[in-house]
């Protein structure tokens, strides 16, 4: 660090290590600094105690939807996201997908604005979507009730993105979903993806 102040780490991101001053003998200066781990350069990136906005995906419970899906995992019914918004670094937010009556869960592709979305309704209806921009969605697959489907155990509970796409484990299968939307069954046994593939 270029000065003698004491700093505390608040986050690690692709842009660097974000730190705040935490001096104990004096009132610390408000702000967030970013340390470039390659060069050691430190720059103040915020005058407040919050990092500047970064691109991020946000799940929203849209008030227009009269048929929200609910999770009861905590014992108390909680409405689940039916809309996915993307916030850019300047703080502007755009809706990329809105699916009234469905619960949306997503994974982002590595180094890409593409988004893979699982939509569920009740316990028997599932759809898989590739979202490439605001309002630009392609349905990849889906099933309802007792429909036969090669994707019945494809659920978005454990996934890993790398240069190949997004890897998912089902109860009895491992899948790879590529950027073009193709869904490949790569193993006939379950497992949890860990670490990217070369």
C-alpha positions in Angstrom: 0.0 0.0 0.0 1.3 3.4 -0.8 0.5 5.0 2.6 0.7 3.9 6.2 -3.0 3.6 6.8 -4.5 0.3 7.9 -6.9 -1.2 5.4 -9.5 -4.0 5.6 -10.5 -6.2 2.6 -14.2 -6.0 1.7 -14.3 -7.9 -1.6 -12.3 -9.7 -4.3 -13.4 -9.1 -7.9 -12.0 -9.3 -11.4 -11.1 -5.6 -11.2 -9.0 -6.1 -8.0 -9.1 -6.2 -4.3 -11.5 -3.7 -2.7 -10.4 -2.3 0.6 -11.6 0.4 3.1 -9.5 2.3 5.6 -9.9 0.9 9.2 -7.4 3.0 11.3 -8.0 2.6 15.0 -6.3 5.7 16.3 -8.1 8.2 14.1 -11.4 8.4 12.3 -10.9 6.5 9.0 -11.5 8.3 5.7 -14.7 7.3 4.1 -14.3 5.5 0.8 -13.5 2.3 -1.1 -10.1 1.8 -2.8 -9.2 -0.8 -5.4 -5.9 -2.5 -5.2 -4.5 -4.0 -8.5 -2.8 -7.2 -7.3 -0.6 -7.3 -10.4 0.8 -3.8 -10.2 0.2 -2.8 -6.5 -1.5 0.4 -7.7 -4.3 1.7 -5.4 -7.1 4.0 -6.6 -10.0 5.4 -4.8 -13.2 4.1 -6.5 -15.9 5.4 -4.2 -16.3 8.2 -1.8 -18.9 6.3 0.3 -18.6 2.9 2.0 -20.1 1.1 -1.0 -18.3 -0.2 -4.1 -19.2 1.4 -7.4 -21.9 -0.6 -9.2 -20.8 -3.5 -11.3 -22.7 -5.5 -13.9 -25.0 -7.9 -12.0 -28.1 -10.0 -12.4 -31.0 -9.2 -10.1 -34.0 -11.5 -9.4 -37.2 -9.5 -9.0 -40.7 -10.4 -7.7 -42.7 -8.3 -10.2 -45.8 -6.8 -8.5 -47.8 -7.1 -11.8 -47.8 -11.0 -11.5 -51.0 -12.2 -9.8 -49.7 -15.8 -9.7 -46.4 -15.8 -7.9 -44.6 -19.0 -7.1 -43.6 -19.5 -3.5 -40.8 -21.2 -1.6 -41.7 -22.7 1.7 -38.1 -23.7 2.6 -38.1 -21.5 5.7 -41.6 -22.5 6.8 -42.9 -19.1 5.7 -44.1 -18.7 2.1 -41.8 -16.4 0.2 -42.5 -15.2 -3.3 -39.8 -16.1 -5.8 -38.4 -14.1 -8.7 -40.4 -14.1 -11.9 -38.3 -11.4 -13.5 -34.6 -11.1 -14.2 -33.0 -7.7 -14.5 -29.4 -6.7 -15.4 -27.7 -3.7 -13.8 -24.8 -2.1 -15.8 -21.8 -0.4 -14.2 -23.5 3.0 -14.5 -26.4 1.8 -12.4 -29.0 1.5 -15.3 -31.3 -1.5 -14.9 -32.9 -3.4 -17.8 -35.4 -6.3 -17.7 -34.0 -9.3 -19.6 -36.8 -11.8 -18.9 -40.2 -11.7 -17.3 -42.2 -14.9 -16.9 -45.4 -14.3 -14.9 -46.5 -17.3 -12.9 -43.1 -19.0 -13.0 -40.1 -19.1 -10.6 -36.9 -18.1 -12.4 -33.5 -19.4 -11.5 -30.4 -18.7 -13.6 -26.7 -19.2 -14.3 -24.5 -16.8 -16.3 -22.1 -18.1 -18.9 -18.4 -17.2 -18.2 -17.2 -14.0 -20.0 -20.5 -13.6 -21.8 -23.8 -11.7 -21.4 -25.7 -14.9 -22.1 -27.9 -16.3 -19.4 -29.3 -19.8 -18.9 -32.6 -19.8 -17.1 -34.7 -22.5 -15.5 -38.4 -21.6 -15.1 -40.5 -23.8 -12.8 -44.2 -23.7 -11.9 -45.5 -25.9 -9.2 -43.6 -29.2 -8.8 -44.1 -30.6 -12.3 -43.6 -27.9 -14.9 -40.0 -27.0 -16.0 -38.6 -25.0 -18.9 -35.0 -24.2 -19.9 -34.3 -20.9 -21.7 -31.3 -19.2 -23.3 -31.5 -15.5 -22.8 -29.3 -13.3 -25.1 -30.6 -9.8 -24.4 -33.6 -7.9 -23.1 -36.7 -9.7 -24.2 -34.6 -12.1 -26.4 -35.2 -15.7 -25.1 -35.1 -19.0 -26.8 -36.8 -22.0 -25.2 -34.3 -24.9 -25.2 -36.4 -27.7 -23.6 -39.1 -28.4 -21.0 -41.5 -30.9 -19.6 -44.7 -31.1 -17.7 -46.1 -33.7 -15.3 -45.3 -37.2 -16.3 -44.0 -36.2 -19.8 -41.0 -38.2 -20.9 -38.0 -36.0 -21.1 -34.2 -36.6 -21.3 -33.9 -33.6 -19.0 -36.0 -34.7 -16.0 -33.0 -34.6 -13.6 -31.5 -31.4 -15.0 -31.9 -28.9 -12.1 -30.0 -25.7 -11.5 -28.9 -26.5 -8.0 -25.2 -27.1 -8.6 -23.5 -25.6 -11.7 -20.2 -24.5 -12.8 -19.4 -22.2 -15.8 -16.1 -22.4 -17.8 -15.0 -21.8 -21.4 -17.0 -24.9 -22.6 -20.4 -23.7 -21.1 -22.2 -24.5 -17.9 -21.9 -27.9 -16.3 -24.8 -29.3 -14.2 -25.3 -32.4 -12.2 -28.6 -34.2 -12.0 -29.5 -37.0 -9.7 -28.3 -39.5 -12.3 -26.6 -37.5 -15.0 -24.1 -34.7 -15.7 -24.9 -32.2 -18.4 -23.1 -29.5 -20.3 -25.1 -26.6 -21.7 -23.1 -24.8 -24.4 -23.4 -21.1 -25.5 -25.4 -22.1 -28.6 -28.1 -23.6 -26.3 -27.3 -27.2 -27.0 -27.7 -29.5 -24.0 -25.3 -32.4 -23.9 -25.6 -35.4 -21.6 -22.0 -36.1 -20.8 -22.2 -38.7 -18.1 -24.8 -41.3 -17.0 -24.1 -40.8 -13.3 -24.6 -37.9 -10.9 -21.8 -35.8 -9.4 -21.1 -32.2 -8.4 -19.1 -30.2 -10.9 -15.9 -28.8 -9.3 -13.2 -26.8 -11.1 -13.2 -25.8 -14.7 -12.3 -28.2 -17.6 -9.3 -27.5 -19.8 
